[in-house]
Amino acid sequence: LPAIGAELGLDPLHLSWVQNIYTLSFGALLLCGSRAGDTFGRRRVLNVGLLLFGLSSLAISLAPNAAVLIGARFVQGAGAAIIAPATLALITEFFPEGPQRLRATSAYGAVAGIGVALGMVLGGIFAQMLSWRVGFIINVPLAILLYWMASRVLPKSVTKQGSLDLP
């Protein structure tokens, strides 16, 4: 955050929004992301989430000001709110109950936890050695790779009748 603030001339209030808007959009849209997976198919929704996350990461890395940065962080949180429940739902859909599902959910939890911790450390290293923007641009090829893998490996999920009921 200090590197972002210094480069873009952001005050502490705007810097807090850079951090908090992601968490707010993630938390607010998590149930909607889960329902979208049930309604439209989990693989399709996972790919939409990856697309949103990747494109918003690109926008963040290119952000010229606070408005673009904070708006893109909102979209990034929305993408994560779609990815997380879709991933867990796919695990429960394709791994039978018992030891296989337990291993799969444990692996998901471990990778997610390590990813968050490692992401912060690597982001700090990138910010110190290169630019804070590198910590976000790195998400773009990862999102592309995961999109490609999901499209090739995951079968289409069963969909259910219904709507998102956004209100």
C-alpha positions in Angstrom: 0.0 0.0 0.0 2.8 2.5 0.7 4.2 2.0 -2.8 0.8 2.4 -4.4 0.2 5.6 -2.3 3.5 7.1 -3.2 3.2 6.4 -7.0 -0.4 7.5 -7.4 -0.4 10.2 -4.7 -3.1 8.6 -2.6 -4.0 9.7 0.9 -4.6 7.2 3.7 -8.4 7.2 3.1 -8.1 6.2 -0.5 -5.5 3.6 0.4 -7.9 2.0 2.9 -10.5 1.7 0.1 -7.9 0.0 -2.1 -7.8 -2.7 0.6 -11.3 -2.7 1.9 -13.3 -2.6 -1.3 -12.0 -6.0 -2.3 -13.1 -7.5 1.0 -16.5 -5.8 0.8 -17.3 -6.9 -2.7 -16.0 -10.4 -2.0 -18.1 -10.8 1.2 -21.2 -9.1 -0.3 -21.2 -11.2 -3.5 -20.2 -14.6 -2.2 -23.7 -16.0 -1.9 -24.6 -14.6 -5.3 -21.5 -16.3 -6.8 -22.6 -19.5 -5.2 -26.1 -19.3 -6.5 -24.8 -18.3 -10.0 -22.9 -21.6 -10.1 -26.0 -23.6 -9.3 -28.1 -21.7 -11.8 -25.8 -21.3 -14.8 -23.3 -24.2 -14.3 -20.3 -24.3 -12.1 -17.6 -24.5 -14.9 -19.2 -21.7 -16.8 -19.4 -19.5 -13.7 -15.9 -20.4 -12.6 -14.6 -19.2 -16.0 -16.6 -16.0 -15.7 -15.0 -15.4 -12.3 -11.5 -16.1 -13.7 -12.2 -13.7 -16.5 -13.3 -11.0 -14.1 -10.4 -11.6 -11.8 -7.8 -11.6 -14.6 -9.2 -8.5 -16.4 -9.5 -6.6 -13.2 -6.0 -7.5 -12.2 -4.8 -6.1 -15.6 -6.8 -2.9 -14.9 -5.3 -2.6 -11.5 -1.8 -3.0 -12.8 -2.4 -0.3 -15.4 -4.4 2.0 -13.1 -3.6 5.7 -13.5 -5.5 7.0 -10.5 -7.5 6.0 -7.4 -10.9 5.7 -9.1 -9.7 3.1 -11.6 -7.7 1.3 -9.0 -10.5 1.1 -6.5 -13.1 0.2 -9.1 -11.0 -2.6 -10.5 -10.4 -3.9 -6.9 -14.2 -4.1 -6.5 -14.4 -6.2 -9.7 -11.5 -8.3 -8.5 -13.3 -9.0 -5.3 -16.4 -9.9 -7.3 -14.4 -12.3 -9.4 -13.0 -14.0 -6.3 -16.6 -14.2 -4.9 -17.5 -16.2 -8.0 -14.3 -18.4 -8.1 -14.3 -19.5 -4.4 -17.8 -21.1 -4.2 -17.6 -22.5 -7.8 -14.3 -24.2 -6.9 -15.7 -25.7 -3.7 -18.9 -26.8 -5.4 -16.9 -28.5 -8.2 -15.0 -30.4 -5.6 -18.1 -31.6 -4.0 -19.6 -32.4 -7.4 -16.7 -34.4 -8.8 -15.2 -36.1 -5.7 -17.2 -38.8 -3.9 -18.0 -38.3 -0.3 -15.3 -39.7 2.0 -11.5 -39.7 1.9 -11.2 -38.4 -1.7 -13.4 -35.4 -1.0 -11.6 -34.8 2.3 -8.2 -34.8 0.5 -9.6 -32.5 -2.2 -11.0 -30.0 0.2 -7.9 -30.1 2.4 -5.7 -29.5 -0.7 -8.0 -26.5 -1.7 -7.7 -25.1 1.8 -4.0 -25.5 1.9 -3.5 -24.0 -1.5 -5.8 -21.1 -0.7 -4.1 -20.4 2.6 -0.6 -20.6 1.2 -1.7 -18.5 -1.8 -2.9 -15.7 0.4 0.2 -15.7 2.5 2.6 -16.2 -0.4 0.8 -13.5 -2.4 1.3 -10.9 0.2 5.0 -11.8 0.6 5.7 -11.9 -3.1 3.7 -8.7 -3.6 5.9 -7.0 -1.1 9.0 -8.3 -2.8 7.8 -7.2 -6.2 6.9 -3.8 -4.8 10.3 -3.3 -3.3 12.4 -4.7 -6.2 10.2 -3.9 -9.3 6.8 -2.2 -8.9 3.6 -2.8 -7.0 2.0 -3.3 -10.4 3.9 -6.6 -10.9 2.0 -8.1 -7.9 -1.2 -7.7 -9.8 -0.2 -8.3 -13.4 1.1 -11.8 -12.4 -2.6 -12.8 -11.8 -3.3 -12.3 -15.6 -1.3 -15.3 -16.9 -2.5 -17.4 -14.0 -6.1 -16.6 -14.7 -5.6 -17.4 -18.4 -4.0 -20.7 -17.5 -6.7 -21.7 -15.1 -9.4 -20.7 -17.6 -7.8 -22.8 -20.2 -7.4 -25.8 -17.8 -11.0 -25.5 -16.5 -12.3 -25.4 -20.1 -10.4 -28.5 -21.1 -10.6 -30.6 -18.0 -13.9 -29.9 -16.3 -17.1 -31.3 -17.7 -20.1 -29.1 -17.9 -22.0 -28.9 -14.7 -25.7 -29.6 -14.2 -27.7 -26.4 -14.1 -30.9 -25.6 -12.1 -33.9 -23.5 -13.0 -34.0 -20.2 -11.1 -32.6 -16.8 -11.0 -30.0 -15.0 -8.9 -32.5 -12.8 -7.0 -30.0 -10.0 -6.5 -32.1 -7.9 -4.2 
